[in-house]
């Protein structure tokens, strides 16, 4: 019988009232063995449940609980998904983890390809590591939406990119999901001369045939670090090639908007920046289904910022904070943030923008989310003149003050002798941070 260690119990919860304690073990729920968080959530959602607990003494107790539908018991487990995450067995030719420099924290080196994280957190999976039993579980428990890395619907191209013979048959797997009511959001990591051009055309055409089951597709450019020794030879898109991709996808969007009522396929902001093309408007992104993939992030930020700034101006700019600020960002977002800063300066704020070149990963990596603390320190040392630094929270590990290189916000403050404000990537909240100074 599988026993699940209880890491903690939330104070005031049902489990707390039952005197279930840290170190106790969950044996069964409603008489069933619990394999992972999916089983647990399914069983715990009932209004009447039976809970079997083993105490540290070895004694077992059965608790019968009447509660509100979907009310949580308050148990915290060792692993987020209770079970161990499924390790990725692919060897993708573009895998970012394979390109990491030495010295990054070990947690960054783990590659998961777990459908449970896809459902719970929006992680992209390839489905190459999923058994028929696991696909059946997805359908049984209605784990929707799922986020799937597709890259190409051509079997030979997909096998080449993922480097796994199980990459074949992605269309059949997707059809099975959508026919059983599972919504899918897809991702295409686009690599020059691999899955672009006619291959991209075919991929978009094939996937759009599954709309609205396949609800949206994001196309993102391959990210290449300077640490690709003995890896597949890849290159980044040239400016002209990026323009061609923008035109190609725009053509598909116009066609699909007429046929499906949705643009369906969307480019990440990086493509527009690389091509030197203006980012589309807020209303172009149809609710931002792939915002976490960097699709429409700038358009959403701009929309939020402009609305908030308009309200501030309507209030005649009262109580403008004149503290000198230095906004820190990556190369890709620099011009965009400089336009934001110009609007702030017109309103009376004292704001500048500084772009950070990525020495840690390499100059091909231009997004703000991969800027590390040591690069900020090295490139700004001696340049700070009473400015307060404003950094986006995407540079930090979630819910922490730690960068990807394990530098902390406090270290930056100490090394540069200044205060650091961490801002959400949200135009309204960003303006609030600037206005309040915290």
C-alpha positions in Angstrom: 0.0 0.0 0.0 1.4 3.4 -1.0 1.8 5.7 2.0 2.0 9.5 1.5 4.1 11.5 3.9 2.3 14.6 5.2 4.8 17.5 5.2 2.6 20.0 7.1 -1.0 20.8 8.0 -2.5 24.2 7.4 -3.6 25.8 10.7 -7.4 26.1 11.1 -8.1 23.6 8.3 -10.2 20.4 8.5 -7.1 18.3 8.9 -5.9 20.6 11.7 -9.2 20.2 13.6 -8.9 16.4 13.2 -5.5 16.6 14.9 -3.7 15.2 11.8 0.0 16.2 12.2 3.2 16.7 10.3 4.8 13.3 9.9 1.5 11.4 9.7 0.8 9.4 6.5 -2.2 9.4 4.2 -3.1 5.7 3.5 -6.4 5.9 1.6 -9.0 8.5 0.6 -12.6 7.2 0.1 -11.1 3.7 0.4 -8.8 4.3 -2.6 -5.0 4.4 -2.8 -3.8 7.8 -3.9 -1.1 7.9 -6.6 -0.7 11.6 -7.2 -2.2 15.0 -6.8 -4.8 14.3 -9.6 -6.2 11.3 -7.7 -6.2 13.4 -4.5 -8.0 16.4 -5.9 -10.6 14.2 -7.6 -11.4 12.3 -4.4 -11.2 15.3 -2.0 -13.7 17.3 -4.1 -16.6 15.2 -2.7 -18.8 16.6 0.1 -18.5 13.3 2.1 -15.1 11.7 2.3 -13.4 9.0 4.3 -9.8 9.6 5.3 -7.4 6.8 6.5 -4.4 8.2 8.4 -1.4 6.4 9.9 0.1 8.1 12.9 3.9 8.1 13.8 3.1 5.3 16.3 1.8 3.1 13.5 -1.8 3.4 14.7 -4.3 3.9 11.9 -7.5 6.0 12.1 -10.4 6.5 9.8 -12.0 9.9 9.7 -15.4 10.6 8.1 -15.7 14.2 7.0 -18.6 16.2 5.8 -17.5 19.4 4.1 -18.3 21.9 1.3 -17.8 20.7 -2.3 -14.1 21.4 -3.3 -13.2 22.5 0.2 -9.6 21.5 0.8 -8.5 19.3 3.8 -5.4 21.4 4.5 -2.8 18.7 4.0 0.6 19.6 2.5 2.7 16.9 0.9 6.4 16.5 0.3 6.1 16.8 -3.5 3.8 19.2 -5.2 2.2 16.5 -7.2 2.7 13.8 -4.4 4.3 11.5 -6.9 7.8 12.1 -8.4 7.8 14.3 -11.6 8.2 12.4 -14.8 11.7 13.0 -16.3 11.9 14.0 -20.0 13.5 11.3 -22.1 13.8 13.5 -25.2 17.0 15.0 -26.5 15.6 18.0 -28.4 18.1 19.7 -30.7 17.1 23.1 -29.2 16.7 22.1 -25.5 17.6 25.1 -23.4 18.6 23.1 -20.4 21.3 21.3 -22.4 22.7 24.8 -23.1 23.0 26.0 -19.5 26.5 27.1 -18.3 28.2 25.5 -15.4 27.4 26.8 -12.0 23.6 27.1 -12.3 21.6 25.7 -9.5 20.8 22.0 -9.8 17.0 22.5 -9.8 17.4 24.2 -13.2 18.9 21.0 -14.7 15.9 18.8 -14.2 13.9 18.3 -17.3 10.3 17.3 -16.7 7.8 16.2 -19.3 4.9 15.6 -17.0 1.3 16.0 -18.1 0.3 16.8 -14.5 2.5 19.9 -14.5 1.0 20.8 -17.9 -2.5 20.8 -16.4 -1.5 22.4 -13.0 1.1 25.0 -14.1 0.8 25.3 -17.9 4.2 23.6 -18.6 4.6 22.4 -22.1 4.8 18.6 -22.7 5.7 16.7 -25.9 3.5 13.7 -25.1 6.4 11.4 -26.2 6.7 10.2 -22.6 3.0 9.5 -22.0 1.6 6.0 -21.9 -1.8 5.1 -23.2 -2.8 4.7 -19.5 -1.8 8.2 -18.8 -3.6 9.6 -21.8 -6.7 7.7 -20.5 -6.2 9.4 -17.1 -6.2 12.8 -18.7 -9.5 12.0 -20.4 -11.0 10.4 -17.3 -10.2 13.3 -15.0 -10.8 16.0 -17.7 -7.4 17.5 -17.3 -8.0 20.5 -19.5 -6.4 22.5 -20.8 -3.1 20.9 -21.6 -0.1 22.6 -23.1 1.7 20.6 -25.8 5.1 21.3 -27.5 4.3 20.3 -31.1 7.0 22.0 -33.3 5.9 20.2 -36.4 3.2 17.8 -37.5 5.5 16.2 -40.1 6.6 13.0 -38.4 10.1 13.0 -39.8 10.7 16.7 -38.8 9.3 16.2 -35.3 11.3 13.1 -34.7 14.5 15.0 -35.8 13.7 18.0 -33.5 12.7 16.0 -30.5 15.2 13.2 -31.1 12.8 10.5 -30.1 11.0 8.0 -32.3 8.0 8.3 -30.1 7.5 11.8 -31.4 5.6 10.3 -34.4 1.8 10.5 -34.6 1.3 13.8 -32.7 -1.8 14.5 -34.8 -3.4 11.2 -33.7 -2.7 12.0 -30.1 -4.1 15.5 -30.3 -7.2 14.2 -32.1 -7.8 11.7 -29.3 -7.6 14.5 -26.7 -9.8 17.0 -28.4 -12.4 14.3 -29.4 -12.7 13.6 -25.7 -13.2 17.2 -24.6 -9.6 18.1 -23.7 -8.6 21.6 -24.8 -5.0 22.0 -26.1 -2.7 25.0 -26.4 0.3 24.3 -28.7 3.8 25.6 -29.0 6.1 25.7 -32.0 9.8 26.4 -31.2 10.8 27.7 -34.7 14.3 26.8 -35.9 15.7 28.3 -39.2 15.8 25.7 -42.0 14.3 23.0 -39.8 10.6 23.6 -39.2 10.0 27.0 -40.8 8.8 27.8 -44.3 6.6 25.1 -45.9 6.9 22.9 -42.8 5.4 25.7 -40.7 2.6 26.2 -43.2 1.7 22.5 -43.0 1.9 22.5 -39.2 -0.5 25.5 -38.9 -2.8 24.0 -41.5 -2.9 20.6 -39.7 -3.4 22.0 -36.3 -6.1 24.5 -37.4 -8.2 21.6 -38.6 -8.5 20.6 -34.9 -9.8 24.0 -33.8 -11.5 24.8 -31.3 -10.1 21.6 -29.6 -6.6 22.9 -30.3 -7.4 26.4 -29.1 -4.2 28.4 -29.9 -0.7 28.0 -31.2 2.3 30.0 -30.1 5.3 30.3 -32.4 8.5 31.3 -30.5 12.1 31.6 -31.9 14.7 29.1 -30.8 16.8 30.4 -27.9 20.6 29.7 -28.3 23.1 30.3 -25.6 26.9 30.4 -26.0 27.2 27.0 -24.3 26.3 24.6 -27.2 29.5 22.5 -27.3 28.9 19.2 -29.1 25.2 20.0 -29.6 23.2 20.1 -32.9 24.3 23.1 -35.1 21.6 25.7 -35.0 21.5 29.4 -35.6 19.2 32.3 -34.8 16.9 34.0 -37.3 18.2 37.0 -39.2 16.2 40.2 -39.2 15.0 39.5 -42.8 14.0 35.9 -41.9 12.1 37.2 -38.8 10.2 39.6 -41.1 9.3 36.7 -43.4 8.0 34.7 -40.4 5.9 37.7 -39.3 4.5 38.1 -42.8 3.8 34.3 -43.1 2.0 34.1 -39.8 0.1 37.3 -40.4 -1.2 35.8 -43.7 -2.4 32.7 -41.9 -4.0 34.8 -39.2 -6.1 36.7 -41.7 -7.1 33.5 -43.5 -8.0 31.7 -40.2 -9.8 34.7 -38.8 -12.3 34.5 -41.7 -12.6 30.7 -41.6 -12.5 30.0 -37.8 -13.4 33.4 -36.2 -10.0 33.2 -34.5 -6.4 34.2 -35.6 -5.5 30.9 -33.9 -1.7 31.2 -34.3 0.3 33.9 -32.6 3.9 35.0 -32.6 5.9 35.7 -29.4 7.0 39.3 -28.9 10.6 38.3 -29.7 9.7 37.8 -33.4 8.4 41.3 -33.8 11.4 42.7 -31.9 13.9 40.7 -34.1 12.1 41.8 -37.3 11.9 45.5 -36.2 8.2 45.4 -36.6 5.6 47.2 -34.4 4.0 44.9 -31.8 0.3 44.4 -32.5 -2.4 46.0 -30.4 -4.0 44.7 -27.2 -7.2 43.7 -29.1 -5.2 41.5 -31.5 -4.5 38.7 -28.9 -8.0 37.4 -28.3 -7.7 37.2 -24.5 -4.0 36.4 -24.4 -4.2 32.6 -24.3 -0.4 32.2 -24.3 0.8 35.2 -22.3 3.1 33.0 -20.2 4.8 32.1 -23.5 5.7 35.7 -24.1 2.9 36.1 -26.6 1.4 39.6 -26.3 3.2 40.5 -23.1 4.2 43.9 -24.4 0.8 44.7 -25.8 -0.9 43.9 -22.5 1.7 45.9 -20.5 1.3 48.9 -22.8 -2.5 48.7 -22.6 -2.4 48.5 -18.7 0.2 51.3 -18.5 -1.5 53.7 -20.8 -4.9 53.4 -19.1 -3.3 53.9 -15.7 -1.2 56.9 -16.9 -4.3 58.4 -18.4 -6.1 58.3 -15.0 -3.0 59.8 -13.4 -3.0 62.7 -15.9 -6.7 63.2 -15.4 -5.9 63.8 -11.7 -3.5 66.5 -13.0 -0.5 64.4 -12.0 -0.9 65.1 -8.3 1.8 63.8 -6.0 4.2 62.8 -8.8 7.2 60.9 -7.3 10.4 62.6 -8.4 12.7 60.0 -7.1 15.3 59.1 -9.8 14.6 55.6 -11.2 16.7 53.3 -13.4 14.6 50.6 -15.1 16.7 47.5 -15.8 15.7 45.2 -18.7 17.1 43.0 -21.4 18.0 43.9 -24.9 14.7 42.7 -26.5 12.5 45.0 -24.3 14.8 48.0 -24.2 13.2 50.1 -27.0 9.8 49.2 -25.6 10.7 50.3 -22.1 12.4 53.4 -23.4 9.0 54.5 -24.9 7.4 53.8 -21.6 10.0 55.9 -19.9 9.5 58.8 -22.3 5.8 58.9 -21.4 6.7 58.9 -17.7 9.2 61.7 -18.2 6.6 63.8 -20.0 4.4 63.3 -16.9 7.1 64.5 -14.5 8.8 61.3 -13.4 12.6 61.1 -13.3 13.1 57.8 -15.2 15.9 56.2 -17.3 16.3 52.7 -18.8 19.4 50.5 -18.9 19.7 47.4 -21.0 21.7 44.5 -19.8 23.8 42.4 -22.2 23.5 38.7 -21.3 27.1 37.6 -20.6 26.0 34.7 -18.5 24.0 32.8 -21.2 25.4 34.7 -24.2 24.4 37.7 -26.4 21.9 35.8 -28.4 19.7 35.6 -25.2 18.0 39.0 -25.1 14.8 38.5 -23.0 14.5 40.2 -19.6 13.5 36.9 -17.9 17.0 35.4 -18.4 19.0 38.4 -17.1 21.1 37.4 -14.1 22.2 39.3 -11.1 25.9 39.2 -11.7 25.4 40.8 -15.1 23.4 43.6 -13.5 26.1 44.2 -10.9 29.0 44.0 -13.4 27.4 46.3 -16.0 26.0 48.9 -13.6 28.8 49.2 -11.0 30.0 52.8 -10.9 27.1 54.0 -13.0 24.5 54.4 -10.2 24.0 58.0 -9.1 21.3 57.9 -6.4 18.9 56.1 -8.8 16.6 53.4 -7.4 16.7 50.3 -9.6 13.5 48.8 -10.9 13.7 45.2 -12.1 10.9 43.0 -13.4 9.9 40.0 -11.3 10.4 37.6 -14.2 14.2 37.9 -13.6 13.6 36.1 -10.2 12.7 32.6 -9.2 9.0 32.6 -8.5 8.1 33.9 -5.1 11.7 34.6 -4.2 14.4 37.3 -4.5 16.9 35.0 -6.2 18.1 35.3 -9.8 19.0 32.4 -12.1 22.7 32.6 -11.1 21.7 32.5 -7.4 22.5 36.2 -6.9 19.9 37.8 -4.6 18.2 41.2 -4.7 20.0 42.1 -1.4 23.4 41.4 -3.0 22.6 43.8 -5.8 21.6 46.5 -3.4 24.8 45.9 -1.4 27.1 45.8 -4.4 25.6 48.8 -6.2 24.7 50.8 -3.0 21.1 51.5 -4.0 17.6 50.3 -3.4 15.9 47.8 -5.7 12.2 47.7 -6.4 10.8 44.5 -7.9 7.9 45.2 -10.2 5.3 42.8 -11.7 5.2 42.7 -15.5 1.9 44.5 -15.4 1.6 48.1 -16.6 -0.8 49.2 -13.9 1.2 47.7 -11.1 4.4 49.0 -12.6 3.1 52.5 -12.5 2.0 52.1 -9.0 5.5 51.0 -8.0 7.0 54.1 -9.7 4.5 56.3 -8.0 4.7 54.8 -4.5 8.5 54.1 -4.6 8.0 50.6 -3.2 
